[in-house]
Amino acid sequence: PRQFHIIDIPCGATMRHVEAKYLELCQDDKLELVVIDYLNLMSVDDDGEVGQDWLKIGHIAEQAHEFTRVHHIPMISPAQLNRPPKEESARMARPDQDRLARSLMLAQNANIIINIEKRKDEHLMKDMRAHIVKNRDGEQSIIVLQKRLDLMRLYDSPTDWSPLDYEGKPA
């Protein structure tokens, strides 16, 4: 069975703090994934002045990327898409990596970027569409997941769940 270690590191932590905690946890067991929620709350490892906020976030993204390369471990860190789409239209423009909030350096340091599509009346939709807009080692595509948010689950396909799940009974 897999275990989750949720470590609450205070605001202002650096990648050195994350790495120290990672190495401490790896003494007992090899970790398979690191999740940081989210980079904007962290600080840069070096003590020098980094300037504007977008530059700080970019440096943290660089340090996180280097951490994953050194330790050969995947890392997930959510980021907001809040820049306006390049294409002005009434409908949502095709998701892309240029809409990442705060710093384009996030996209430069990421190996994979997945944008979760938000449609009109999304809360009524039974599926969730995620666009792979950057994939350093593969193709760009769309992932369609089936929502079961009442069970806190997302499924790859409708066949991954049993109708008994809807009644709250064990499958």
DSSP file with accessible surface (Angstrom, degrees, kcal/mol):
  #  RESIDUE AA STRUCTURE BP1 BP2  ACC     N-H-->O    O-->H-N    N-H-->O    O-->H-N    TCO  KAPPA ALPHA  PHI   PSI    X-CA   Y-CA   Z-CA
    1    1 A P              0   0  177      0, 0.0     2,-0.2     0, 0.0     0, 0.0   0.000 360.0 360.0 360.0 142.9    0.0    0.0    0.0
    2    2 A R        -     0   0  195      1,-0.0     2,-0.3     2,-0.0     0, 0.0  -0.577 360.0-149.5 -86.0 149.3    1.1    3.5   -0.8
    3    3 A Q        -     0   0  137     -2,-0.2     2,-0.4     2,-0.0    -1,-0.0  -0.895   3.1-144.3-119.4 149.3    1.5    6.2    1.9
    4    4 A F        -     0   0  185     -2,-0.3     2,-0.6     2,-0.0    -2,-0.0  -0.925   6.6-162.1-108.9 134.3    1.0    9.9    1.8
    5    5 A H        -     0   0   82     -2,-0.4     2,-0.7     2,-0.0    20,-0.0  -0.967   6.8-165.6-113.2 111.3    3.2   12.2    3.9
    6    6 A I        -     0   0  159     -2,-0.6     2,-0.5     2,-0.0    -2,-0.0  -0.885   8.0-174.5-100.1 115.7    1.7   15.6    4.2
    7    7 A I        -     0   0   71     -2,-0.7     2,-1.0     2,-0.0    -2,-0.0  -0.953  15.9-149.7-114.8 121.1    4.2   18.0    5.5
    8    8 A D        -     0   0  157     -2,-0.5    -2,-0.0     0, 0.0     0, 0.0  -0.803  18.3-176.0 -92.8 102.2    3.1   21.6    6.3
    9    9 A I        -     0   0   53     -2,-1.0     4,-0.1     1,-0.1     3,-0.1  -0.863  29.7-110.3 -98.0 134.0    6.1   23.8    5.7
   10   10 A P    >   -     0   0   98      0, 0.0     3,-1.5     0, 0.0    -1,-0.1  -0.129  40.2 -80.7 -66.4 160.1    5.6   27.4    6.6
   11   11 A C  T 3  S+     0   0  104      1,-0.3    31,-0.2    31,-0.1    30,-0.1  -0.247 117.9  38.1 -53.2 138.7    5.3   30.3    4.1
   12   12 A G  T 3  S+     0   0   30     29,-3.0    -1,-0.3     1,-0.3    30,-0.2   0.437  80.6 147.3  93.9  -0.2    8.7   31.4    3.0
   13   13 A A    <   -     0   0    9     -3,-1.5    30,-2.9    28,-0.3    -1,-0.3  -0.265  35.9-142.8 -63.5 156.9   10.2   27.9    2.9
   14   14 A T     >  -     0   0   18     28,-0.2     4,-1.9    31,-0.1     3,-0.4  -0.685  28.3-101.1-115.0 172.3   12.9   27.3    0.3
   15   15 A M  H  > S+     0   0    5     28,-0.4     4,-3.0     1,-0.2     5,-0.2   0.816 122.8  62.6 -64.8 -26.2   13.7   24.4   -1.9
   16   16 A R  H  > S+     0   0  147      2,-0.2     4,-2.5     1,-0.2    -1,-0.2   0.910 103.4  48.5 -62.6 -40.7   16.5   23.6    0.6
   17   17 A H  H  > S+     0   0  100     -3,-0.4     4,-2.2     2,-0.2    -2,-0.2   0.922 112.7  47.7 -62.9 -44.3   13.9   23.1    3.2
   18   18 A V  H  X S+     0   0   17     -4,-1.9     4,-2.7     1,-0.2    -2,-0.2   0.930 112.8  48.7 -62.4 -44.7   11.9   20.8    0.8
   19   19 A E  H  X S+     0   0   66     -4,-3.0     4,-2.9     2,-0.2     5,-0.2   0.911 109.6  51.8 -63.9 -41.4   15.0   18.9    0.0
   20   20 A A  H  X S+     0   0   59     -4,-2.5     4,-2.1     2,-0.2    -1,-0.2   0.931 113.0  44.9 -61.2 -43.3   16.0   18.5    3.6
   21   21 A K  H  X S+     0   0   64     -4,-2.2     4,-2.5     2,-0.2    -2,-0.2   0.910 112.3  52.7 -67.1 -39.9   12.5   17.1    4.4
   22   22 A Y  H  X S+     0   0   13     -4,-2.7     4,-2.2     1,-0.2    -2,-0.2   0.948 110.7  46.4 -59.1 -49.0   12.6   14.9    1.3
   23   23 A L  H  X S+     0   0   84     -4,-2.9     4,-0.6     1,-0.2    -1,-0.2   0.885 111.1  53.0 -64.9 -36.1   16.0   13.4    2.4
   24   24 A E  H >< S+     0   0  101     -4,-2.1     3,-1.0    -5,-0.2     4,-0.4   0.941 112.0  44.4 -63.2 -45.3   14.8   12.9    5.9
   25   25 A L  H >X S+     0   0   30     -4,-2.5     4,-1.6     1,-0.2     3,-1.0   0.835 106.3  61.5 -68.9 -31.2   11.7   11.0    4.7
   26   26 A C  H 3< S+     0   0   35     -4,-2.2    -1,-0.2     1,-0.2    -2,-0.2   0.619  85.5  76.3 -73.4 -11.0   13.8    8.9    2.2
   27   27 A Q  T << S+     0   0  159     -3,-1.0    -1,-0.2    -4,-0.6    -2,-0.2   0.859 110.1  27.7 -64.5 -33.0   15.8    7.4    5.1
   28   28 A D  T <4 S+     0   0  148     -3,-1.0     2,-0.3    -4,-0.4    -2,-0.2   0.773 136.7   2.2 -95.7 -33.4   12.8    5.2    5.8
   29   29 A D  S  < S-     0   0   91     -4,-1.6     2,-0.5     0, 0.0    -1,-0.3  -0.990  72.2-108.2-157.4 143.5   11.2    4.9    2.4
   30   30 A K        -     0   0  117     -2,-0.3     2,-0.2    -3,-0.1    -4,-0.1  -0.643  37.5-136.8 -77.3 123.8   11.7    6.1   -1.2
   31   31 A L        -     0   0   29     -2,-0.5     3,-0.1    -9,-0.1    -1,-0.0  -0.539  12.7-162.5 -79.9 151.5    9.2    8.7   -2.1
   32   32 A E        +     0   0  119      1,-0.3     2,-0.3    -2,-0.2    -1,-0.1   0.553  69.2  16.8-109.2 -13.3    7.5    8.6   -5.5
   33   33 A L        -     0   0   79     40,-0.1     2,-0.4     2,-0.0    -1,-0.3  -0.971  54.8-153.1-160.9 143.1    6.2   12.1   -5.8
   34   34 A V  E     -a   75   0A  17     40,-2.0    42,-2.3    -2,-0.3     2,-0.5  -0.983  13.8-167.7-119.1 132.8    6.6   15.6   -4.3
   35   35 A V  E     -a   76   0A  88     -2,-0.4     2,-0.5    40,-0.2    42,-0.2  -0.986   1.6-169.1-121.0 127.4    3.7   18.1   -4.4
   36   36 A I        -     0   0   17     40,-2.6     2,-0.5    -2,-0.5     3,-0.4  -0.974  13.7-146.2-117.6 121.0    4.2   21.7   -3.6
   37   37 A D  S    S-     0   0  126     -2,-0.5    40,-0.1     1,-0.3    42,-0.1  -0.877  76.7 -10.0-121.4  96.8    1.1   23.8   -3.1
   38   38 A Y    >   -     0   0   73     -2,-0.5     3,-1.9    40,-0.3    -1,-0.3   0.782  44.4-156.8-140.2 167.9    2.2   26.3   -4.2
   39   39 A L  G >  S+     0   0   12     39,-0.4     3,-2.0    -3,-0.4    -2,-0.1   0.778  92.6  71.0 -58.8 -29.9    5.4   27.9   -5.4
   40   40 A N  G 3  S+     0   0   28      1,-0.3    -1,-0.3    20,-0.0    17,-0.0   0.730  95.0  55.0 -62.0 -21.7    4.2   31.5   -4.9
   41   41 A L  G <  S+     0   0   86     -3,-1.9   -29,-3.0     2,-0.1    -1,-0.3   0.526  96.1  88.0 -88.3  -4.7    4.4   31.1   -1.1
   42   42 A M    <   -     0   0   11     -3,-2.0     2,-0.3    -4,-0.3   -28,-0.2  -0.339  68.9-132.0 -90.7 171.1    8.0   30.0   -1.1
   43   43 A S        -     0   0   47    -30,-2.9   -28,-0.4   -31,-0.1     2,-0.2  -0.841  28.7 -98.9-117.6 160.6   11.3   32.0   -1.0
   44   44 A V        -     0   0   16     -2,-0.3    16,-0.1   -30,-0.1    13,-0.1  -0.518  27.6-129.3 -78.1 144.1   14.4   31.8   -3.1
   45   45 A D  S    S+     0   0   20     -2,-0.2    -1,-0.1    14,-0.1   -31,-0.1   0.876  86.3  75.0 -63.4 -40.2   17.3   29.7   -1.7
   46   46 A D  S    S-     0   0   77      1,-0.1    -2,-0.1     2,-0.0     4,-0.1  -0.370  78.7-134.7 -76.8 158.1   19.9   32.4   -2.2
   47   47 A D        +     0   0  161      2,-0.1    -1,-0.1    -2,-0.1     3,-0.1   0.525  69.6 107.5 -88.2  -6.8   20.0   35.4    0.0
   48   48 A G  S    S-     0   0   51      1,-0.1     2,-0.4     2,-0.0    -4,-0.1  -0.188  83.3 -90.4 -71.1 165.4   20.5   38.0   -2.7
   49   49 A E        -     0   0  178      1,-0.1    -1,-0.1     0, 0.0    -2,-0.1  -0.611  37.0-174.6 -76.1 125.5   17.8   40.4   -3.9
   50   50 A V        -     0   0   27     -2,-0.4     2,-0.3     1,-0.3    -1,-0.1   0.560  26.4-145.1-100.4 -10.5   15.8   38.8   -6.8
   51   51 A G        +     0   0   46      4,-0.1    -1,-0.3     3,-0.0     5,-0.1  -0.654  56.7  30.4  90.4-135.7   13.7   41.8   -7.6
   52   52 A Q  S >> S-     0   0  129     -2,-0.3     4,-2.0     1,-0.1     3,-0.5  -0.104  78.8-110.0 -68.2 159.3   10.1   41.6   -8.8
   53   53 A D  H 3> S+     0   0   59      1,-0.2     4,-2.5     2,-0.2     5,-0.2   0.873 116.2  55.0 -55.6 -43.6    7.7   38.9   -7.7
   54   54 A W  H 3> S+     0   0  115      1,-0.2     4,-1.8     2,-0.2    -1,-0.2   0.874 108.3  49.6 -63.9 -32.2    7.6   37.2  -11.2
   55   55 A L  H <> S+     0   0   50     -3,-0.5     4,-2.4     2,-0.2    -1,-0.2   0.910 108.9  52.0 -73.2 -39.1   11.4   36.8  -11.1
   56   56 A K  H  X S+     0   0   45     -4,-2.0     4,-2.3     2,-0.2    -2,-0.2   0.944 110.4  48.2 -59.6 -47.5   11.3   35.3   -7.6
   57   57 A I  H  X S+     0   0    0     -4,-2.5     4,-2.5     1,-0.2    -1,-0.2   0.906 110.0  53.1 -62.4 -39.2    8.8   32.7   -8.8
   58   58 A G  H  X S+     0   0    0     -4,-1.8     4,-2.2    -5,-0.2    -1,-0.2   0.912 108.7  48.8 -62.2 -41.9   10.9   32.0  -11.8
   59   59 A H  H  X S+     0   0   51     -4,-2.4     4,-2.4     2,-0.2    -1,-0.2   0.900 110.6  50.6 -65.8 -39.3   14.0   31.3   -9.7
   60   60 A I  H  X S+     0   0    0     -4,-2.3     4,-2.8     2,-0.2    -2,-0.2   0.921 109.1  52.0 -63.7 -40.9   12.0   29.0   -7.4
   61   61 A A  H  X S+     0   0    7     -4,-2.5     4,-2.5     1,-0.2    -2,-0.2   0.906 109.2  50.2 -61.7 -40.3   10.7   27.1  -10.5
   62   62 A E  H  X S+     0   0   80     -4,-2.2     4,-2.3     2,-0.2    -1,-0.2   0.927 111.8  47.2 -62.1 -44.9   14.3   26.7  -11.6
   63   63 A Q  H  X S+     0   0   44     -4,-2.4     4,-2.3     2,-0.2    -2,-0.2   0.893 112.0  50.2 -65.9 -38.2   15.4   25.4   -8.2
   64   64 A A  H  X S+     0   0    6     -4,-2.8     4,-2.2     2,-0.2    -2,-0.2   0.915 109.9  51.0 -65.2 -41.8   12.4   23.0   -8.1
   65   65 A H  H  X S+     0   0   28     -4,-2.5     4,-1.9     1,-0.2    -2,-0.2   0.923 110.5  48.4 -61.1 -43.9   13.3   21.8  -11.6
   66   66 A E  H  X S+     0   0  103     -4,-2.3     4,-2.7     1,-0.2     5,-0.2   0.904 108.1  55.3 -65.1 -38.7   16.9   21.1  -10.5
   67   67 A F  H  X S+     0   0   10     -4,-2.3     4,-2.4     1,-0.2    -1,-0.2   0.931 108.2  48.5 -57.7 -45.3   15.7   19.3   -7.4
   68   68 A T  H  X>S+     0   0   22     -4,-2.2     5,-1.3     1,-0.2     4,-0.9   0.870 112.5  48.5 -66.5 -34.9   13.6   16.9   -9.6
   69   69 A R  H  <5S+     0   0  151     -4,-1.9    -1,-0.2     2,-0.2    -2,-0.2   0.911 112.9  46.5 -70.6 -42.2   16.6   16.3  -11.9
   70   70 A V  H  <5S+     0   0   76     -4,-2.7    -2,-0.2     1,-0.2    -1,-0.2   0.918 123.2  33.7 -66.9 -42.2   19.0   15.6   -9.1
   71   71 A H  H  <5S-     0   0   32     -4,-2.4    -1,-0.2    -5,-0.2    -2,-0.2   0.434 100.0-130.4 -97.7   0.2   16.7   13.3   -7.2
   72   72 A H  T  <5 +     0   0  166     -4,-0.9    -3,-0.2     1,-0.2    -4,-0.1   0.926  62.4 132.0  51.5  53.5   14.9   11.7  -10.2
   73   73 A I      < -     0   0    7     -5,-1.3    -1,-0.2    -6,-0.1    -2,-0.1  -0.994  57.4-119.4-136.4 137.8   11.5   12.4   -8.7
   74   74 A P        -     0   0   78      0, 0.0   -40,-2.0     0, 0.0     2,-0.4  -0.475  27.4-161.7 -74.0 151.2    8.4   13.9  -10.3
   75   75 A M  E     -a   34   0A  42    -42,-0.2     2,-0.4    -2,-0.1   -40,-0.2  -0.997   6.4-160.5-134.2 139.4    6.9   17.1   -8.8
   76   76 A I  E     +a   35   0A  93    -42,-2.3   -40,-2.6    -2,-0.4   -43,-0.0  -0.970  14.0 169.4-117.5 134.3    3.5   18.6   -9.1
   77   77 A S        -     0   0   39     -2,-0.4   -40,-0.2   -42,-0.2     2,-0.1  -0.916  26.0-136.6-144.1 117.6    2.8   22.3   -8.3
   78   78 A P        -     0   0   63      0, 0.0   -39,-0.4     0, 0.0     2,-0.3  -0.390  23.1-177.8 -71.5 150.9   -0.5   23.9   -9.2
   79   79 A A        -     0   0   43    -41,-0.1     2,-0.2   -40,-0.1    23,-0.0  -0.982  25.8-110.5-144.1 151.7   -0.5   27.4  -10.7
   80   80 A Q        -     0   0  118     -2,-0.3    21,-3.4    20,-0.0     2,-0.7  -0.544  13.0-142.2 -84.1 149.7   -3.3   29.7  -11.8
   81   81 A L  B     +B  100   0B  48     19,-0.2    19,-0.2    -2,-0.2    18,-0.1  -0.914  47.0 138.8-104.4  99.2   -4.2   30.6  -15.4
   82   82 A N        +     0   0   92     17,-0.9    18,-0.1    -2,-0.7    -1,-0.1   0.386  29.6 104.8-129.0   5.7   -5.1   34.2  -15.1
   83   83 A R  S    S-     0   0   75     16,-1.4     3,-0.1    -3,-0.1    18,-0.1  -0.627  81.3-101.1 -78.0 147.7   -3.6   36.0  -18.0
   84   84 A P        -     0   0   97      0, 0.0    -1,-0.1     0, 0.0    -2,-0.1  -0.355  45.2 -95.9 -66.6 148.9   -6.1   36.9  -20.7
   85   85 A P        -     0   0   32      0, 0.0     4,-0.0     0, 0.0     9,-0.0  -0.283  24.9-125.6 -61.7 150.9   -6.2   34.5  -23.7
   86   86 A K  S    S+     0   0  147     -3,-0.1     2,-0.6     1,-0.1     0, 0.0   0.902  99.1  63.3 -62.1 -42.1   -4.1   35.6  -26.7
   87   87 A E  S    S-     0   0  123      7,-0.1     2,-0.7     2,-0.0     6,-0.2  -0.744  82.5-143.3 -87.9 123.0   -7.2   35.3  -28.9
   88   88 A E        +     0   0  155     -2,-0.6     2,-0.3    -4,-0.1     4,-0.1  -0.767  44.4 132.1 -86.7 118.1  -10.0   37.7  -28.0
   89   89 A S        -     0   0   72     -2,-0.7     4,-0.1     2,-0.2    -2,-0.0  -0.981  68.2-107.0-156.1 167.2  -13.3   35.9  -28.5
   90   90 A A  S    S+     0   0  114     -2,-0.3     2,-0.2     2,-0.1    -1,-0.1   0.849 104.0  62.1 -68.3 -32.6  -16.5   35.4  -26.7
   91   91 A R  S    S-     0   0  213      1,-0.1    -2,-0.2    -3,-0.1     2,-0.1  -0.559 105.5 -85.5 -90.9 160.9  -15.6   31.7  -26.1
   92   92 A M        -     0   0   86     -2,-0.2    -1,-0.1    26,-0.1    -2,-0.1  -0.416  48.0-122.3 -64.6 131.9  -12.6   30.6  -24.1
   93   93 A A        -     0   0    6     -6,-0.2     3,-0.1     1,-0.2    -1,-0.1  -0.305  43.4 -75.6 -70.5 160.6   -9.5   30.5  -26.2
   94   94 A R        -     0   0  138      1,-0.1    -1,-0.2    -2,-0.0    -7,-0.1  -0.331  59.9-104.7 -55.9 129.9   -7.6   27.2  -26.6
   95   95 A P        +     0   0    8      0, 0.0     2,-0.3     0, 0.0    -1,-0.1  -0.301  51.5 169.8 -58.5 141.2   -5.6   26.6  -23.3
   96   96 A D    >   -     0   0   27     -3,-0.1     3,-0.9    18,-0.0    38,-0.1  -0.929  47.2-107.5-146.5 171.8   -1.9   27.3  -23.7
   97   97 A Q  G >  S+     0   0   56     36,-0.3     3,-1.2    -2,-0.3    10,-0.2   0.660 105.9  74.7 -80.4 -12.0    1.2   27.7  -21.5
   98   98 A D  G 3  S+     0   0   58      1,-0.2    -1,-0.2     9,-0.1     6,-0.0   0.620  84.6  66.9 -74.8 -10.1    1.4   31.4  -22.0
   99   99 A R  G <   +     0   0   32     -3,-0.9   -16,-1.4   -18,-0.1   -17,-0.9   0.392  67.8 129.9 -92.7   3.6   -1.5   32.0  -19.7
  100  100 A L  B <   -B   81   0B  13     -3,-1.2   -19,-0.2   -19,-0.2     6,-0.1  -0.357  64.4-108.8 -58.7 136.3    0.3   30.8  -16.6
  101  101 A A  S    S-     0   0    4    -21,-3.4     2,-2.2     1,-0.2     5,-0.1  -0.285  80.6  -7.3 -68.6 146.6   -0.1   33.3  -13.8
  102  102 A R  S    S+     0   0  117      2,-0.1     2,-0.3     3,-0.0    -1,-0.2  -0.152 122.5  33.8  74.6 -45.8    2.8   35.5  -12.6
  103  103 A S    >   -     0   0    0     -2,-2.2     3,-1.5     1,-0.1     4,-0.5  -0.923  48.5-156.3-152.1 124.7    5.8   34.2  -14.4
  104  104 A L  T 3> S+     0   0   76     -2,-0.3     4,-1.7     1,-0.3     3,-0.4   0.691  93.4  78.2 -68.2 -14.8    6.5   32.7  -17.8
  105  105 A M  H 3> S+     0   0   23      1,-0.2     4,-1.5     2,-0.2    -1,-0.3   0.746  82.2  66.0 -67.6 -20.2    9.6   31.1  -16.2
  106  106 A L  H <> S+     0   0   19     -3,-1.5     4,-1.0     2,-0.2     3,-0.3   0.950 104.2  43.6 -61.2 -47.7    7.2   28.5  -14.7
  107  107 A A  H  4 S+     0   0    4     -4,-0.5     3,-0.4    -3,-0.4    -2,-0.2   0.871 109.7  56.7 -66.5 -36.2    6.4   27.2  -18.2
  108  108 A Q  H  < S+     0   0  121     -4,-1.7    -1,-0.2     1,-0.2    -2,-0.2   0.841 113.3  40.0 -64.9 -31.1   10.1   27.3  -19.1
  109  109 A N  H  < S+     0   0   29     -4,-1.5     2,-0.3    -3,-0.3    -1,-0.2   0.552  96.5  95.1 -96.7  -9.4   11.0   25.0  -16.2
  110  110 A A     <  -     0   0   26     -4,-1.0     3,-0.1    -3,-0.4    25,-0.0  -0.599  54.6-161.3 -84.1 143.6    8.1   22.6  -16.4
  111  111 A N  S    S+     0   0   65      1,-0.3    25,-2.9    -2,-0.3     2,-0.4   0.779  84.0  20.7 -86.8 -34.4    8.3   19.4  -18.2
  112  112 A I  E     -C  135   0C  93     23,-0.2     2,-0.4    24,-0.1    -1,-0.3  -1.000  64.9-168.9-135.8 136.0    4.6   19.0  -18.5
  113  113 A I  E     -C  134   0C  12     21,-2.2    20,-2.0    -2,-0.4    21,-1.3  -0.996   5.5-172.7-125.4 126.3    1.8   21.6  -18.2
  114  114 A I  E     -C  132   0C  86     -2,-0.4     2,-0.5    18,-0.2    18,-0.2  -0.982   6.6-160.0-120.4 122.2   -1.8   20.5  -17.9
  115  115 A N  E     -C  131   0C   6     16,-2.9    16,-3.3    -2,-0.5     2,-0.6  -0.898  13.3-140.3-101.0 126.7   -4.6   23.1  -18.0
  116  116 A I  E     -C  130   0C 103     -2,-0.5    14,-0.2    14,-0.2     2,-0.2  -0.760  24.1-129.1 -86.2 122.7   -7.9   22.1  -16.5
  117  117 A E        -     0   0   37     12,-2.8     2,-0.6    -2,-0.6    12,-0.3  -0.473  14.6-154.9 -74.0 138.1  -10.6   23.5  -18.8
  118  118 A K        -     0   0  167     -2,-0.2     2,-0.2    10,-0.1   -26,-0.1  -0.958  17.8-173.8-115.2 114.4  -13.4   25.5  -17.1
  119  119 A R    >   -     0   0   44     -2,-0.6     3,-1.5     1,-0.1     4,-0.2  -0.609  39.0 -79.8-102.2 164.0  -16.6   25.4  -19.2
  120  120 A K  T 3  S+     0   0  174      1,-0.3    -1,-0.1    -2,-0.2     4,-0.1  -0.391 121.4   9.4 -59.3 134.5  -19.8   27.3  -18.7
  121  121 A D  T >> S+     0   0   83      1,-0.1     3,-2.1     2,-0.1     4,-0.5   0.856  81.2 164.2  59.1  38.3  -21.8   25.4  -16.0
  122  122 A E  G X4  +     0   0   28     -3,-1.5     3,-1.6     1,-0.3    -2,-0.1   0.859  66.6  64.8 -54.5 -36.7  -18.8   23.3  -15.2
  123  123 A H  G 34 S+     0   0  153      1,-0.3    -1,-0.3    -4,-0.2    -2,-0.1   0.714 101.5  51.1 -64.0 -16.9  -20.3   22.2  -11.9
  124  124 A L  G <4 S+     0   0  119     -3,-2.1    -1,-0.3    -4,-0.1     2,-0.2   0.574  89.0 101.5 -93.4 -11.2  -23.1   20.4  -13.9
  125  125 A M    <<  -     0   0   68     -3,-1.6    -4,-0.0    -4,-0.5    22,-0.0  -0.511  60.5-152.8 -78.5 142.5  -20.7   18.5  -16.2
  126  126 A K  S    S+     0   0  161     -2,-0.2    21,-3.0    20,-0.1     2,-0.3   0.601  78.6  52.2 -88.8 -12.3  -20.0   14.8  -15.5
  127  127 A D  E     - D   0 146C  39     19,-0.3     2,-0.4    -5,-0.1    19,-0.2  -0.750  69.4-144.2-119.7 167.6  -16.6   14.9  -17.1
  128  128 A M  E     - D   0 145C  28     17,-2.9    17,-3.0    -2,-0.3     2,-0.5  -1.000  11.8-148.7-131.7 130.9  -13.5   17.1  -16.7
  129  129 A R  E     - D   0 144C  75     -2,-0.4   -12,-2.8   -12,-0.3     2,-0.5  -0.876  12.3-173.5-104.9 128.7  -11.3   18.1  -19.6
  130  130 A A  E     -CD 116 143C   5     13,-2.9    13,-3.4    -2,-0.5     2,-0.5  -0.989  12.6-148.8-122.5 125.5   -7.6   18.6  -19.0
  131  131 A H  E     -CD 115 142C  19    -16,-3.3   -16,-2.9    -2,-0.5     2,-1.0  -0.835   6.6-146.2 -97.3 123.0   -5.4   20.0  -21.9
  132  132 A I  E     +CD 114 141C  21      9,-3.1     9,-0.6    -2,-0.5   -18,-0.2  -0.790  28.1 169.2 -84.2 104.0   -1.7   18.9  -22.0
  133  133 A V  E     +     0   0C   5    -20,-2.0     2,-0.3    -2,-1.0   -36,-0.3   0.583  65.0  28.6 -98.7 -12.9   -0.3   22.1  -23.4
  134  134 A K  E     +C  113   0C  29    -21,-1.3   -21,-2.2    -3,-0.1    -1,-0.3  -0.961  58.2 164.2-145.6 131.3    3.4   21.3  -22.9
  135  135 A N  E >   -C  112   0C  40     -2,-0.3     3,-1.6     3,-0.3   -23,-0.2  -0.771  16.3-167.0-147.5  96.9    4.9   17.8  -22.8
  136  136 A R  T 3  S+     0   0  115    -25,-2.9   -24,-0.1    -2,-0.3    -1,-0.1   0.793  91.4  32.8 -56.8 -32.9    8.7   17.8  -23.2
  137  137 A D  T 3  S+     0   0  152    -26,-0.3     2,-0.3     2,-0.1    -1,-0.3   0.164 125.4  14.6-112.0  17.3    8.8   14.1  -23.9
  138  138 A G  S <  S-     0   0   42     -3,-1.6    -3,-0.3     0, 0.0     2,-0.1  -0.927  86.6 -53.2-166.3-166.7    5.5   13.5  -25.7
  139  139 A E        -     0   0  149     -2,-0.3     2,-0.4    -5,-0.1    -5,-0.1  -0.366  43.4-116.0 -87.2 161.4    2.5   14.8  -27.6
  140  140 A Q        +     0   0   98     -7,-0.1     2,-0.3    -2,-0.1    -7,-0.1  -0.770  52.2 139.2 -91.4 140.2    0.0   17.4  -26.6
  141  141 A S  E     -D  132   0C  46     -9,-0.6    -9,-3.1    -2,-0.4     2,-0.4  -0.902  49.0 -91.7-160.5-171.4   -3.5   16.2  -26.2
  142  142 A I  E     -D  131   0C  78     -2,-0.3     2,-0.5   -11,-0.2   -11,-0.2  -0.971  25.3-154.6-121.1 133.7   -6.7   16.3  -24.1
  143  143 A I  E     -D  130   0C  61    -13,-3.4   -13,-2.9    -2,-0.4     2,-0.6  -0.919   6.8-158.4-104.8 131.0   -7.5   14.0  -21.2
  144  144 A V  E     -D  129   0C  56     -2,-0.5     2,-0.3   -15,-0.2   -15,-0.2  -0.955  13.0-174.7-113.0 117.3  -11.1   13.5  -20.4
  145  145 A L  E     -D  128   0C  28    -17,-3.0   -17,-2.9    -2,-0.6     2,-0.5  -0.847  23.7-125.0-110.5 147.5  -11.8   12.3  -16.8
  146  146 A Q  E     -DE 127 155C  42      9,-3.1     9,-2.5    -2,-0.3     2,-0.3  -0.798  28.7-131.4 -91.8 130.2  -15.1   11.3  -15.3
  147  147 A K  E     + E   0 154C  33    -21,-3.0     7,-0.2    -2,-0.5     3,-0.1  -0.649  36.0 163.1 -85.3 135.7  -16.1   13.2  -12.2
  148  148 A R  E > > + E   0 153C   5      5,-2.4     5,-2.2    -2,-0.3     3,-1.5  -0.524  16.2 156.7-137.4  62.8  -17.2   11.5   -9.0
  149  149 A L  G > 5 +     0   0  108      1,-0.3     3,-1.1     3,-0.2     5,-0.1   0.768  66.6  67.8 -67.3 -22.6  -16.7   14.5   -6.7
  150  150 A D  G 3 5S+     0   0  110      1,-0.3    -1,-0.3     2,-0.1    -3,-0.0   0.782 111.7  35.4 -65.0 -22.9  -19.2   13.2   -4.2
  151  151 A L  G < 5S-     0   0   51     -3,-1.5    -1,-0.3     2,-0.2    -2,-0.2   0.268 116.9-115.5-107.2   5.9  -16.7   10.4   -3.7
  152  152 A M  T < 5S+     0   0  168     -3,-1.1     2,-0.3     1,-0.2    -3,-0.2   0.902  74.8 127.1  59.8  43.4  -13.6   12.7   -4.1
  153  153 A R  E   < -E  148   0C 122     -5,-2.2    -5,-2.4     2,-0.0     2,-0.4  -0.965  47.5-163.3-134.6 151.6  -12.6   10.8   -7.3
  154  154 A L  E     -E  147   0C  78     -2,-0.3     2,-0.3    -7,-0.2    -7,-0.2  -0.992  18.9-158.1-126.7 136.6  -11.8   11.3  -10.9
  155  155 A Y  E     -E  146   0C  26     -9,-2.5    -9,-3.1    -2,-0.4     6,-0.0  -0.899  22.8-134.8-118.5 149.0  -11.8    8.3  -13.3
  156  156 A D  S    S-     0   0  120     -2,-0.3   -12,-0.2   -11,-0.2    -1,-0.1   0.820  90.6  -2.1 -65.9 -34.3  -10.1    7.7  -16.6
  157  157 A S  S >  S-     0   0   34    -11,-0.1     3,-2.0   -12,-0.1     4,-0.2  -0.982  76.4-102.1-152.7 162.7  -13.2    6.3  -18.1
  158  158 A P  G >  S+     0   0   67      0, 0.0     3,-1.0     0, 0.0    -1,-0.0   0.756 116.5  65.3 -61.5 -20.8  -16.8    5.4  -17.1
  159  159 A T  G 3  S+     0   0  123      1,-0.2    -3,-0.0     3,-0.0     0, 0.0   0.588  83.3  76.3 -79.6  -7.1  -15.8    1.7  -16.9
  160  160 A D  G <  S+     0   0   80     -3,-2.0     2,-0.3     2,-0.0    -1,-0.2   0.520  94.5  55.5 -78.8  -4.9  -13.4    2.5  -13.9
  161  161 A W  S <  S-     0   0   58     -3,-1.0    -6,-0.0    -4,-0.2     3,-0.0  -0.910  76.9-129.1-129.3 157.6  -16.4    2.8  -11.5
  162  162 A S    >   -     0   0   34     -2,-0.3     3,-2.0     1,-0.1     4,-0.5  -0.763  22.9-122.5-101.2 147.7  -19.2    0.6  -10.6
  163  163 A P  G >> S+     0   0   90      0, 0.0     3,-1.2     0, 0.0     4,-0.5   0.804 111.9  69.3 -58.0 -24.7  -22.9    1.6  -10.5
  164  164 A L  G >4>S+     0   0   72      1,-0.3     5,-1.7     2,-0.2     3,-1.0   0.784  84.0  70.6 -63.6 -25.2  -22.8    0.6   -6.8
  165  165 A D  G X45S+     0   0   14     -3,-2.0     3,-1.2     1,-0.2    -1,-0.3   0.858  90.5  60.4 -58.0 -33.6  -20.5    3.6   -6.2
  166  166 A Y  G <45S+     0   0  115     -3,-1.2    -1,-0.2    -4,-0.5    -2,-0.2   0.781 104.5  47.9 -66.4 -26.8  -23.5    5.9   -6.9
  167  167 A E  G <<5S-     0   0  119     -3,-1.0    -1,-0.3    -4,-0.5    -2,-0.2   0.447 114.8-116.4 -92.5  -1.0  -25.4    4.3   -3.9
  168  168 A G  T < 5S+     0   0   61     -3,-1.2    -3,-0.2    -4,-0.4    -2,-0.1   0.640  72.2 132.6  76.4  12.9  -22.4    4.7   -1.7
  169  169 A K      < -     0   0  115     -5,-1.7    -1,-0.3     1,-0.1    -2,-0.1  -0.655  68.2 -89.5 -93.0 154.7  -22.0    0.9   -1.2
  170  170 A P              0   0  118      0, 0.0    -1,-0.1     0, 0.0    -3,-0.0  -0.357 360.0 360.0 -62.0 142.1  -18.7   -0.8   -1.6
  171  171 A A              0   0   97     -3,-0.0   -10,-0.0    -6,-0.0     0, 0.0  -0.411 360.0 360.0 -79.2 360.0  -18.0   -2.0   -5.2
